[in-house]
Amino acid sequence: MSENQLQSYRALGQQIYDIRKTREARRYYVFLLRSLRYRGKLNALQRHFTSTPLLTEIQKLYPFVYEQPTRAFFYNKSTFEEREEIVKQHMDYLTKVLQPETILDIYREKNIPLWEGPEIDGKRFWACIYYEPGQRKEGILSVMLRLDQEPLYQIIFWIAPDKQGDWSMWIGAMQGPNMADAKDVIKKITKACHSYRTKNLILYIAQAVARGLGLKKIYAVTNYGYYANNHVRVDRKLKTSFSDFWAEAGGHSTADERFDELPLVEKRKSMEEVPTRKRAVYRRRFELLDEIDAAVDKRIQEIGR
């Protein structure tokens, strides 16, 4: 390896990690070692991400495209080659379907609003596309519900084709609220959304985003597929069973036990299936969901190519 290549990896590592912190410094040196091991592939990845002006700007804002392949991220037992393809395919797809400035804004950590919900205790309840480097273990983009600026629920994902060649959303994690009064807040939101659970709402919005981006399928990591299963640590246990929720949402298992396939469109009950006493609630809920579909579709058309 030339001195210039080594200096390039050092500069990348210092951009990714805060080496003043002991843990980050350790990760920096591990990154250098792995960069040496995979230098041929990382050099090819660098050539890819400097092949167009837009990709060049993306990798400047988001140097983690070089780190993510070197770490056991995204899903259980992922390989370097798989992770390398994920970061390339994801960014390449975004450059085809979204306006350049929108992509750059996403990786500048700006919120891209999608839908405005009803106010909750005088606070703004809304959905957005958002991403920050702290989410990079599970994906490269997220759909988030916020209360004012506080995160409530988010689905973190990446975009890549499946084995049949269909471009798909791959959900790496779903995360819930981490605020002191979370139960009370979620109860109020559920009521405001006509008894529609908040975690179902974030999945519904993610499905609308997938359709708006032209994706054909949605896959989601199972409990077995969650990336943290690579680590034998009690405190990394899942707080929520992904597999159980995906099944409740209409998902089904696939040949790869790490992923379930979810419906692109949520199945709705017909009014005949709903008890008479609940029909008014369901009617308002469906009106809300139709409003979300229209808002997300319109917004993605605005930011799309």
MIZA-567091 format. One record per residue: residue in three letters; y, x, z of N, C-alpha, C, CB in turn. Coordinates in steps of 0.2 Angstrom, whole numbers, plus 5000, padded with zeros to 4 digits. Last residue first. Glycine has a CB too. Layout:
N
ALAYXZYXZYXZYXZ...
//
This chain:
305
ARG506648134955506848164948506848104943506448224946GLY507248054970506748084965507048104959506248034964ILE508147994978508048064979507548104974507848084986GLU508047864973508647894974508647974974509047864980GLN506647834975506947834968507647874968507047764966ILE506647834989506247894985506547894978505547884986ARG507347724992507647784994507247844990507447795001LYS506547614986507247634984507547694985507747574986ASP505447634994505347644987506047654984505047574984VAL505947605007505647675005505647684998504947675009ALA506347475005506847525007506547595005507047515015ALA505247405002505747404997506247454999506147334997ASP504447425013504147445007504747455002503647395004ILE505247365023505147435023504847465016504547455029GLU505147235019505847265019505747335019506247245025ASP503847205021504047205014504747235014504147135012LEU503847215035503447265031503647265024502747255032LEU504547105038504847165040504447225036504647185048GLU503747005033504447015030504747085032504846955033PHE502647025042502547035035503247045031502146985032ARG503346975054503047045053502947065046502347055057ARG503546845051504146895052503946965052504446875059ARG502246805050502646795044503246835045502846715044TYR501746835063501446865057501946865051500746845055VAL502446735070502546805072502246845066502146825078ALA501946615065502646635064502846705065503046595069ARG500646615068500846625061501546645060500646565057LYS500046595080500346665079500646675072499746715079ARG499546475081500046485086500346555084499746485093THR498546475071499146435070499746455074499046365071PRO497746635068497846575072498546545071497646585079VAL497546695051497946695057497946635061498646715055GLU496846665039496546695044496846705051496346765042GLU497846595032497346555034496846595039496846545028MET498646705029498946655034498346615037499546615031SER497746855027498046795024498246745030497546755019LYS498047015033497746955034498046895030497646935042ARG498147155022498447105027498047045027499147085024LYS497847335021497647265020497947215025496847265020GLU499047455016498747415021498447345019499247415027VAL498647565003499047505004498647465010499047454998LEU497847665003498447685001498947625002498547694993PRO496647695016496947655011497647675009496847575013LEU495947855019496347795022496547755015496947815026GLU494547955022495047925017495347865020494647915011ASP494348085034494248015032494747995027494347965038PHE493748255036494248205033493948135032494548235027ARG492648325040493348345043493948295041493548415040GLU491548295033491648265040492348285043491148285044ASP491548255017491748315021491948285028492448345018ALA491248135012490648185012490848245016490548205005THR492048025023491948055017491348105017492648085014SER492347865032492147935031492047955024491547945035HIS493847765030493147775030492947845030492847735024GLY495147655037494847715034494147715034495147775038GLY495747545043495447535037495147595033495847505032ALA496247575055496747565050496447555043497247625049GLU495147605063495547535064496047525058495947545071ALA494947725058494447675056494747605057493847685061TRP496047795063495947795056495447735054495647865053PHE495747785077496347755074496247745066496947795076ASP494547865078494547795080495147755077494547785087SER495047995074494447955070494447885071493847985072PHE495948025083496148015076495647975073496248085073SER496147985099495647995095495847975088495047955096THR497448075108497248015105496648035100497847985101LYS497448195113497648145118497448075115498448145119LEU496248325111496648275108496848215113496348245102LYS496248475120495948415118496448365116495548385124ARG496748595124496948575117496548515115496748635113ASP496348625137497048595136497248575129497548635139VAL495148695134495148625137495848585136494948625145ARG494748775120495148775126495248705128495848805124VAL494248855108493848825114494248825120493148865115HIS494848825092494948855099494548815104495648855100ASN494648745081494448815081494548855087494948845075ASN495248625084494448635086494248705085494048585082ALA496448625079496348655085495648655088496748615090TYR496348555067496348625066496248655073497048645064TYR495248415065495848445068495848515069495948405075GLY493948375061494348415057494948445059494548375051TYR493448305072493148365070493548405066492448355067ASN494348195071494348235077494048305076493948195083THR494948205054494548175059494648215066493848165057VAL496448205044495948245048495548205053496248305051ALA496448095030496748115036496148155040496948055040TYR497048055013496548085018496848105024496148145014ILE497547945001497747975007497047995011498147925011LYS497947944983497447934989497847964995496847974987LYS498947964974498447914972497947904978498047944967LEU500747974974500148004976499547944975500148024983GLY502047954971501647954965500947974967501847994960LEU502947934981502948004978502448004972502748054984GLY502747804985503347824981503347884978503947814987ARG501447814991501547784985502147794981501547704986ALA501847895002501347924997501447884991500647915000VAL502747805008503047865005502547895000503147925011ALA501847705012502447685007502747755004502947655011GLN501147775021500847755015501347735010500447685017ALA502147805031501847855027501447835021501347895032ILE502347675035502847705032502647765028503447725037TYR501047655041501247605036501847645032501547535039LEU501147745051500647755046500847715040499947735048ILE502147695059502247755056501747765050502147815061LEU501547565063502147565059502247635055502747555063ASN500447605071500347575064500947575060500047505065LYS501247655081500847705077500547675071500247725082THR501747535086502247585083501847635079502547625088ARG501047375081501047435085501447495082500347455086TYR501947225081501647275076501647345080501947275069SER502647125087501947145089501547195085501547085091HIS503847135080503447075080502747085081503447035073CYS504647235083504347235076503747185076504047305075ALA505047215096505647205090505247205083506147265091LYS503947245102504147175102504647165097504547165109THR503847385099503247335097503547265097502647345102ILE504947425106504947435099504447385096504747505097LYS504647395119505247365117505147365109505847395119LYS503547485121503447415122504047375119503447395129ILE504147605119503647585114503547505115502947625114VAL504947615130505247615124504747585119505447685122ASP503947615140504447565140504747555133504947575146LYS503247735137502947675137503347615137502447665144ALA504247835139503947825132503647755132503447875130ASP505147895147505047825147504747795141505747785148ALA505148035144504948005151504747935151505448025156MET504348075128504948055132504748025139505448015129ASN503648095117503548145123504148135128503448215120PRO502647995106503248005109503148055115503647945112GLY501348065095501748015098502348035102501247975102GLN500748125079501048135086501448085088501448205086MET499448165069499948105070500148125078499648035070ALA499048285056499148265063499548195063499348315068GLY498748295043498548345047498548325055498848415046ILE498448205029498748205035498348255040498748135038TRP498748225013498248255018498648255024497948315016MET498948134998499248155005498748165009499748095008SER498548194982498448154988498848174994497748154990TRP498048184965498548214970498548164976499248214966ASP496448204960496948154961497448184967496648094964GLY495348284958495948304954496548254955495848304947GLN494248274965494248234959494848244955494148154960LYS494548334977494048364972494048334966493348364976ASP496348314977495748314980495248344975495548244982PRO497948404977497448364974496748364978497248394967ALA499148394990498748434986498248384983498348484990ILE500348395003500148364997499748414992500748344993TRP500248375021500348415015500148375009500048485016PHE500948305036500448305031500648365026500448245027ILE501148215051501248275048500748285042501248335053ILE502048075057501448095054501548165050501148035049GLN502748035073502748065066502048075064503148135067TYR503747935084503047955081503147995075502647885080LEU505047995090504547945093503847955090504747875091PRO506348105093505748085089505248045093505348155087GLU508048065095507448075098506848055094507348045105GLN509248015089508948075087508248105090509448135088ASP508847855089509447895089509147965086509847905095LEU507247875088507747825092508347865093507347805098ARG506247885073506747915078507047855082507247965075LEU504747935064505147875067505647905073504747815070MET504448035050504548025057504947965059504948085060VAL503348125040503748065041503848045048503348005037SER503448295035503248245040503648185039503348265047LEU502648445029503148395028502948335033503148365021ILE501548525030502148555028502748505027501948595021GLY500448545045500648525038501248555036500748455038GLU500048595057499648535054499848515047499748475059LYS500848705060500148715061499748655058499948705069ARG502148675058501848705053501048715054502148775051GLN503148625066502548575064502048605059502948515060GLY504048715068503648705074503048655072503948675080PRO504948705057504348755057503848745063504648825058GLU505148535052505348595056504748645056505648575063TYR505648395043505148455044505548505048504848475037TYR505648225037505948275041505448335041506148255048ILE506148065032505748125030506048185034505648135022CYS506247935044506547985039505948035037507148025043ALA506847775051506247825049506547875044505747785045TRP507547715067507547725060506947775058508147755057PHE508647645078507947645076507747655069507447585079ARG509947675088509747675081508947685081510147725077LYS510247575102510047645099509847635092509547685103GLY510347465109510947485107510847555103511447495112ASP508947435112509447445118510047485115509147495123ILE508747465096508347455102508747485108507647505102GLU509047385080509247425086508847415092510047415088PRO507847385067508247345072508447395078507847285075GLY507847515055507547465059508047425063506947485063GLU508047585040508447575046508147515049509147565045TRP507247715031507347645032507647645039506647615033LEU507547855027507047815023507247735024506347825024PRO508448005027508347935030507947895025509047905031ILE508048155030508148115024507948045026507648145018ASN508748285041508348215040508548185034508548175046LYS508548455038508948395038508548335038509448395032GLU507948585037507848545043508348485044507848585050ARG507948645026508548665030508548625037509248655026TYR506948575020506748645023507348675026506448685018ILE507648465015507148455020506948525023506448435016ASP508648525007508848495013508248485018509148425011LEU507748564996508148615000508348595007508648654996ILE507448444992506948484994507248534999506548524988THR508648394988508348354993507748404996507948294990GLU509048484977509448484983509048444989510148454982PRO508048444967508048514971508448514977508348564966GLN507248294969507848324967507848394971508448284968LEU505448274967506048274971506648314968505948284978VAL504348314958504548234960505148224964503948204964LYS504248444957504148404951504448334952503448394949THR504348504969504848524964504748484958504748594962LEU503148454975503848424977504348444972504048454984TYR502148524969502248454968502948424969501648414972ASP502448654974502448644966502548564965501848674963MET502148634987502848654985502948634978503048724987HIS500748604987501248564990501948574987501248574997GLN500248714980500148654977500648604980499448624978LYS500548824989500748824982500748754979500348874978VAL499948785001500648795001500948794994500848865005ILE498548764996498948714999499648724999498748705006GLU498148894992498248844987498648784990497548824985GLU498148955005498548985000498648934995498249044997ARG497148885011497848875014498348905009497848915020GLU496048925003496248855004496948845006495748815008GLU496049065006496149034999496348964999495449054995PHE495749065020496349095017496549065011496349165017THR495048905025494948975023495648995020494448985017SER494648805039495048815033495048885031495748785033LYS494148755051493748805046494048805039493048775046ASN495148615053494548655055494148695050494048615059TYR496748625045496148595047495648645049495948545042PHE498048695047497948635043497348595045497848655036PHE497648875051498048805052497748755047498748825049ALA497449015056496948955055497248885056496348965061ARG498449115045498249085051497849025050498849065055THR498849145032498549205036498349175043499049255038PRO499549045026498849065024498549115028498949085017GLN500749045034500248985035499549005032500448925032GLU501549145030501249155036500649105036501749135042TYR502149115018501749175018501349185025502249235017VAL502848995021502348995016501849055015502648975009PHE503749035030503149015033502549005027503148955037PRO505049045025504549105024503849085026504849165027TYR506048945019505448925023504948985021505148865020LEU507148995013507248945018506648935023507448875016LYS506449075004507049105008507149055014507649115004GLN505648984997505349035001505849075006504949074997ILE506648904990506248874995505948925000505648834992GLU507248994981507648974987507248934992508148914984THR506149014973506449074977506849044982506849114972LEU505948884968505448914972505648974976504848934968LEU507148884960507048844965506548864970506848774963PRO506948994950507548994955507448944961508148974952THR505249044950505749004947506349004952505548924946SER504449144955504349134948504949084945503749104947THR504249174968504949194965504849184958504949274967PHE503049124972503649094975504349124973503549094982HIS502249204964502249134963502949104966501649094966ARG502349324971502549324964502649244962502049354959GLN501849294983502549314983502849304975502749384985LEU500549274979500949224982501649234982500649204989ALA500249404976500149354971500549294973499449334969ASN500349464989500849484983500849434977500549554980LEU499349404995500049384997500549414992500149425004LYS498249454988498349384988499049364990497849344992GLY498349594992498349574985498549504984497649584982ARG498349595006498949605003498949584995499049685003TYR497549555017497649505011498149525006497749435013ARG497749665026497049645024497049595017496749605029LEU499149665028498749725025498049705022498749775030SER499249545034499549555027499249615024500349565028ARG498549565046498249515041498649525034498349445043LEU499549655051498849675050498449625045498449665057LEU500649575052500649635048499949655046501049685052PHE500149475061500349455054500349515050501049415054VAL500049545072499449515069499549495062499249455073TYR501349575075500949625073500249605070500749665079TYR501849445077502149485072501649535070502849515074ARG501149405088500949365082501249405076501249295082ARG501749485098501049495096500849465090500649465102ALA503049435098502949505095502249515094503149555101GLU502749305103502949315096502949385093503749295095ARG502449345116501949315112502149315105501949235114THR503649415120503049445120502549415115502749455127LYS505149405111504749375115504049405114504749295114ARG505749475101506049495108505549455113506749465108ILE505349435089504949485092505249505099504949545087ASP505149285083505649315087505349375091505949265092TYR504549275066504449285073505049315077503749325074ILE505049275052504649215055504549215063503949225052GLN505749385050506049325049505749265052506149315041GLN504849485053505449475058505849415057505849535057GLY503949465043503749455050504349445054503349505052LEU504749505032504549435032504349415040503949425028ALA504949635035505549595035505349525035505949605028ARG503649685034503949685041504549645041504249765042TYR503349665021503049625026503349625033502249645026SER504249755016504349685014503949645019504049675007GLN503749875020504449855023504549775021504949895019LEU502649875013502549875020503249845023502349945023GLN503149885000502749825002502749825009502049834999ASN503750015001504149955000503749895001504349954992GLU502650095003503150095008503550025007503550155009SER501150034996501750064996502250055002502150054989MET499450045000500050005000500650045000500049955006
//
